[in-house]
Amino acid sequence: MLKYLLLGLAAFSLSGCQPPAPESVLASQRPPTAAVRKEYVNLARSVGASGAVLKTAEISSVVLLDPGAKIYAFCVRMRETRIQQRLQVSGYALRDGKIIDASTYDSRCNDKRLRWYDFPELRSMRS
């Protein structure tokens, strides 16, 4: 699983700039469900990210990215309390309640029209 996640991250980082999300995609925004939050926390635990102490953690609205394939997308942004104070932002694709792809510093996550929610489940995550 980790190998596929890393391959996905590499592919997205090499793919270049991505355009901002169209209005039709952003019109489909819905708050993230408990299942989406839990799926992300489980993914973070599976890749060994549970040791970080986070100052902030937020999750974006879930948007319908591809209606035909029923693929949804959301973003997560966080800042650690340790030395590295840089904001980390990642985008995720979701199908049938499972994360199927990820990209670091996804430009679509910077869209000002995207709504963000506090993510205490991630801040309180322990190994």
RAPE-V280039 format. One record per residue. OMEGA is omega in radians with two decimals (none if undefined). Layout:
omega:OMEGA
omega:OMEGA
//
This chain:
omega:-3.13
omega:-3.14
omega:3.14
omega:3.10
omega:3.13
omega:3.08
omega:3.10
omega:3.11
omega:3.14
omega:-3.13
omega:-3.14
omega:-3.13
omega:3.12
omega:-3.05
omega:3.10
omega:-3.09
omega:3.11
omega:3.14
omega:3.06
omega:-3.12
omega:3.11
omega:-3.11
omega:-3.12
omega:3.11
omega:-3.12
omega:3.09
omega:-3.13
omega:-3.09
omega:3.04
omega:3.08
omega:3.13
omega:3.14
omega:3.06
omega:3.14
omega:3.11
omega:3.12
omega:-3.13
omega:3.12
omega:3.12
omega:3.13
omega:3.10
omega:3.09
omega:-3.14
omega:3.09
omega:-3.08
omega:3.11
omega:3.03
omega:-3.12
omega:-3.03
omega:-3.12
omega:-3.09
omega:3.03
omega:-3.01
omega:3.06
omega:3.08
omega:3.05
omega:3.13
omega:3.08
omega:-3.10
omega:2.98
omega:3.04
omega:-3.13
omega:3.09
omega:-3.07
omega:-3.12
omega:-3.09
omega:-3.11
omega:-3.12
omega:-3.10
omega:3.11
omega:3.12
omega:3.14
omega:3.03
omega:-3.13
omega:3.06
omega:3.04
omega:-3.08
omega:3.08
omega:3.13
omega:3.13
omega:-3.13
omega:-3.05
omega:-3.10
omega:-3.10
omega:-3.10
omega:3.09
omega:3.12
omega:-3.12
omega:3.14
omega:3.09
omega:-3.09
omega:3.05
omega:-3.01
omega:3.04
omega:-3.14
omega:3.08
omega:-3.13
omega:3.08
omega:-3.08
omega:-3.13
omega:-3.13
omega:3.06
omega:3.12
omega:3.14
omega:3.11
omega:-3.08
omega:3.12
omega:3.13
omega:3.14
omega:3.14
omega:-3.08
omega:-3.12
omega:-3.13
omega:3.12
omega:-3.11
omega:-3.12
omega:3.06
omega:-3.08
omega:-3.09
omega:3.12
omega:3.12
omega:3.13
omega:-3.07
omega:-3.10
omega:3.07
omega:-3.11
omega:none
//
